[in-house]
């Protein structure tokens, strides 16, 4: 069957646009659709760690993001109450050592425009009604364009970059594994006049919160509490949010000196999972294939790196260097090996329970050495693999 496109990508945000852009740069004909129109906002923890910024460097987009006025974050701090681990992450191989916390209305538009400039056909305001499956093979989609006209498009591969509630995943029902129950519910908003220069996280009794500088001189403040309090606390999000901050009095005082500039956004039911990210005629990328709790703000960076892995795998298959199943199995294996250590550490943080005694002892020891603190924050910045950190300091 002759098709107009080599690939169709559902979802145009941090997983979809890079995937579509990188495929187009390799010469593939790509259609990308999204129900949103850009610029538009979305629920997000915003942070791009240095590993994600290194990816933007590879794509030639880092300078464009910096030019939007997003302030850099050079330091990371984790305040556990009894001690604080604060440091500067080691750089990535290309020298990148800085994180950013962009508003999604700015970042996503930048990525969509880059995909279009690479030759991707972008259709915004597109609603997908059905994933087309013929004899067990995904062959395309049917939906409505921005004018409401019914449209059917086909391609040899349909890529779900459409988040944890992926339409592609619902249609293909891939295997789920390494699942985690829903842990902390998360809310956030933006404040003006709350000084912040780096990545700051606070871990307290059944509470966690963090702050990052973002666009327009504002500060993003994120807070969370256990899932079992989600329903009770959402009746007064602001009151419960501000009460939680009081567990770090100096930080709470900073917030009281500022002004909240937007409504709270948030979510519960933040379960963790892995999905098998491929099958006949389809693939998953980003949150559609793997979802980690947002407390460590890994989602955007993971999406960028996942996009690169998927594009490389598809190119290996299309070129004939590997079979489709061989290339995609390698994609799945590489993804899982890369993200699993942070997935487990994130689940521990999101439990809103004190770390196990051995971890408390290790972190206490780490807090006594600047070299060790720099290494710990490097794991959070994705510049030092977690297993390497433990081999170095927990041996």
Secondary structure as GFF3:
##gff-version 3
##sequence-region A 1 395
A	DSSP	beta_strand	7	10	.	.	.	ID=ss1
A	DSSP	alpha_helix	16	25	.	.	.	ID=ss2
A	DSSP	beta_strand	30	33	.	.	.	ID=ss3
A	DSSP	beta_strand	47	48	.	.	.	ID=ss4
A	DSSP	alpha_helix	50	59	.	.	.	ID=ss5
A	DSSP	alpha_helix	62	66	.	.	.	ID=ss6
A	DSSP	beta_strand	72	73	.	.	.	ID=ss7
A	DSSP	beta_strand	76	79	.	.	.	ID=ss8
A	DSSP	beta_strand	84	87	.	.	.	ID=ss9
A	DSSP	beta_strand	99	101	.	.	.	ID=ss10
A	DSSP	alpha_helix	104	117	.	.	.	ID=ss11
A	DSSP	beta_strand	121	123	.	.	.	ID=ss12
A	DSSP	beta_strand	127	134	.	.	.	ID=ss13
A	DSSP	beta_strand	137	144	.	.	.	ID=ss14
A	DSSP	beta_strand	150	154	.	.	.	ID=ss15
A	DSSP	beta_strand	158	160	.	.	.	ID=ss16
A	DSSP	alpha_helix	167	172	.	.	.	ID=ss17
A	DSSP	beta_strand	176	180	.	.	.	ID=ss18
A	DSSP	beta_strand	185	192	.	.	.	ID=ss19
A	DSSP	beta_strand	199	204	.	.	.	ID=ss20
A	DSSP	beta_strand	207	213	.	.	.	ID=ss21
A	DSSP	three_ten_helix	215	217	.	.	.	ID=ss22
A	DSSP	beta_strand	218	225	.	.	.	ID=ss23
A	DSSP	three_ten_helix	227	229	.	.	.	ID=ss24
A	DSSP	alpha_helix	230	233	.	.	.	ID=ss25
A	DSSP	three_ten_helix	234	236	.	.	.	ID=ss26
A	DSSP	alpha_helix	237	245	.	.	.	ID=ss27
A	DSSP	alpha_helix	249	256	.	.	.	ID=ss28
A	DSSP	beta_strand	259	260	.	.	.	ID=ss29
A	DSSP	beta_strand	265	267	.	.	.	ID=ss30
A	DSSP	beta_strand	272	275	.	.	.	ID=ss31
A	DSSP	beta_strand	278	279	.	.	.	ID=ss32
A	DSSP	beta_strand	282	284	.	.	.	ID=ss33
A	DSSP	three_ten_helix	286	288	.	.	.	ID=ss34
A	DSSP	beta_strand	290	291	.	.	.	ID=ss35
A	DSSP	three_ten_helix	294	296	.	.	.	ID=ss36
A	DSSP	alpha_helix	299	319	.	.	.	ID=ss37
A	DSSP	alpha_helix	324	350	.	.	.	ID=ss38
A	DSSP	alpha_helix	357	366	.	.	.	ID=ss39
A	DSSP	alpha_helix	370	380	.	.	.	ID=ss40
A	DSSP	alpha_helix	386	393	.	.	.	ID=ss41
###
